[in-house]
């Protein structure tokens, strides 16, 4: 209920489109953390959303992140004029190398990552590395190499993703964040919807135009 009220207050009509901001919290955020070194372990309630490559006892492993926004508040078939995702660096995270790199959530010289469209369902309470859903590189969104160790990535354009989900809500399986090259000692660690600091939770700002209604009394043809 609180999320619905927040979304309703977030609507701001303009002359061209209507804007809504989604910023879920722990109760309604949908994300999961996947690691190749714990291939059967579910990690669906972590405060981080991340991609990284590291080692344990000199053995390399990779981590990926899954995220999904509930877009049921949007009208089906609307035209998405823009969809901007904001990911905020989690400088307080202790996950990198057991906390040996504090304050360096975007670490490494080869940490470029991609957001990939997920094409199969998953459950945050059960998904693991071994059961991770399929993805496609179609319309992938690039997060380029960071320029510092504590970099947020704002206004990422995921318009193509959102348009597809609004056209057919049954295909909204979210996104996966993964390194382009999963080599050790590279990381992008962002806050997830589970983080206590509400200002760091991922946000998605969408501007849309509702599909025109069909007026049977008008002197023109229209389609559904």
Buried (B, 14 or more C-beta within 10 A) or exposed (E): EEBEEBBEEBEEEEEEBBBBBBBBBEEEBBBBBBBBBBEEEBBBBBBBBBBBBBEEEEEBBBBBBBBBBBBEBBEEEBBBBBBBBBBBBBBBBEBBBEEEBEEBBBBBEBBBBBBBBBEEEBEBEEBBBEEBBEBEEEBBBEBEBBEEBBBBBEEBBBBBBBBBBBEEBEBBBBBBBBBBEBBBBBBBBBBBBBBEEEEBBBBBBBBBEEEEEEEEEEEEEEEE
